Amino acid sequence: MKKLLTSLLALTIVVGTAFSQTSKETKQKPATQQTEVRVKKDGTPDKRVKANKKLRKDGKPDMRFKQNKKD
């Protein structure tokens, strides 16, 4: 009985690792080239500048806006 349980445990571990999810390696698109982005001392984009109005908090272009989308 002990050998049976041990073999079932080993089998489930082997099968579990064989069918586990693997991480997909995604290729990131190169950052879009923009004009000069003014940055505060703490590294966040300055929201007072008109050119920075359509950016996300991390400084990347916000894709919800038409001018930031590329066809």
N, C-alpha and C positions, 0 to 999 in steps of 0.2 A: 504494500500500500504506500509506503514511504517513497519507494522508487517511482511509482506511478505519479504521485503528486509532484515529485521533483522533476520528472520528465515533462509533465504538463506545464509546470512553471517555466522551465527552460524553453519549451516550445512557444509559449505565449510571449516570452521576452523576445525571442528571435523573430517571430511573426510580427510583433508590435513594432520593432525597430525597422523591419523590412518595409512595412506599409506606412510608416510615420510620414508626416508632411515634411517636405524639404523646403528650405527657403529659396525663393526665386530671386535670382540676381537681376535687378532691373537696371536698365541703362538710363541714366539721368540725361535729360536734354541740356545742352549747354545754355547757360544763362543768357537771356536776351540782353543785347547791348543797349544801354540807355545813356542818356546824357549824364552829366555829373550829378550824383546823388549826395546831397549834403547829409552828413551824419553828425549826431550829437556826440558829446564826450563819452557817453555810456555805450555808444555803438548803435543806437536805434536811429532810423531815418527821421529827419526833421520834418514834421508835418506842416510847418508854417510855409514851406517852400511850395510853390504851385506845381512844380514838376513831380512832387512826391505825394500828390493827393490820391493816386490810384495804386498805391502799394499796400501789401499786407504788412502786418506787424514785423515780420522777419525781413522785410526789405525787398521781397520778390514781387513782381507785378501781379496784381489781382486779376485773375482770368475771368471774373464776372463782367468786366468792362470790355466793350467792343474794341477799343483802341489797343488793348493788350493782347487780344487774340490774333493768332496767325492762322490763315487757312491752309 
